[in-house]
Amino acid sequence: MATAVIGTGTIGSAIARLLAAGGENVRLASAGAVILALRFTVLKSVIDQLAGSLTGSLVVVPSNPLTIDADGNLARVLPGVCS
């Protein structure tokens, strides 16, 4: 397990150095790209919360809009396509 520090400026770098000095496995990322590897059903709420801090960043979402229904079949999570 590692602790992710997003932001390598003054504060992020200081926190990362302290964590690493304490033996923590640290992963750093600058604000240039964010990967949201979350379940598709929670993405909207997470993006709504982070929208302001994502401005100007490349956002990668590798999630799949499918789920498994009660019968064990694949089902689409997205609403119907609008025309």
C-alpha positions in Angstrom: 0.0 0.0 0.0 1.2 3.5 -0.8 0.1 7.0 0.1 -0.6 9.2 -2.9 0.3 12.9 -2.7 -1.3 14.9 -5.6 0.6 18.1 -5.9 4.4 18.5 -5.8 4.5 22.1 -4.7 5.8 23.4 -1.4 3.1 21.7 0.8 2.8 18.4 -1.2 6.6 18.0 -1.3 7.0 18.7 2.4 4.3 16.1 3.3 5.8 13.5 1.0 9.3 14.0 2.4 8.0 13.6 6.0 6.0 10.5 5.0 9.0 8.9 3.2 11.2 9.7 6.2 8.8 7.8 8.4 9.1 4.8 6.1 5.8 5.3 4.2 5.8 4.2 0.5 4.9 7.4 -1.3 3.7 8.0 -4.8 3.7 11.6 -6.2 1.7 13.2 -8.9 1.7 16.7 -10.2 -1.6 18.4 -10.9 -1.2 17.8 -14.7 -3.1 14.5 -14.8 -5.6 12.7 -12.7 -6.8 9.1 -13.1 -10.2 8.4 -11.6 -10.2 4.6 -11.4 -13.5 4.3 -9.6 -16.8 2.4 -10.1 -18.7 4.1 -12.8 -21.7 4.5 -10.5 -19.8 6.9 -8.2 -17.9 8.9 -10.8 -20.5 11.7 -11.1 -20.5 12.5 -7.4 -16.7 12.4 -7.2 -16.3 14.6 -10.2 -18.9 17.0 -8.9 -16.8 17.3 -5.6 -13.5 17.7 -7.4 -14.6 19.7 -10.4 -12.9 23.0 -9.3 -9.6 21.4 -8.6 -9.6 19.5 -11.9 -9.7 22.6 -14.0 -6.7 22.6 -16.4 -5.9 18.9 -15.7 -6.1 15.9 -18.0 -8.6 13.6 -16.4 -8.5 9.9 -17.4 -11.5 7.7 -16.6 -10.9 4.0 -17.5 -14.3 3.0 -16.0 -16.8 0.9 -17.8 -20.5 1.9 -17.8 -21.6 -1.7 -17.3 -22.8 -3.7 -14.3 -24.2 -7.1 -13.6 -27.9 -7.2 -13.0 -29.8 -9.5 -10.5 -30.0 -12.2 -13.2 -26.2 -12.2 -13.8 -26.5 -10.4 -17.1 -24.5 -7.3 -18.2 -26.6 -4.2 -17.9 -25.9 -0.6 -19.0 -25.4 1.9 -16.2 -25.8 5.0 -18.4 -29.3 6.3 -19.2 -30.6 6.1 -22.8 -28.9 8.1 -25.5 -30.5 11.5 -26.0 -31.2 12.7 -29.6 
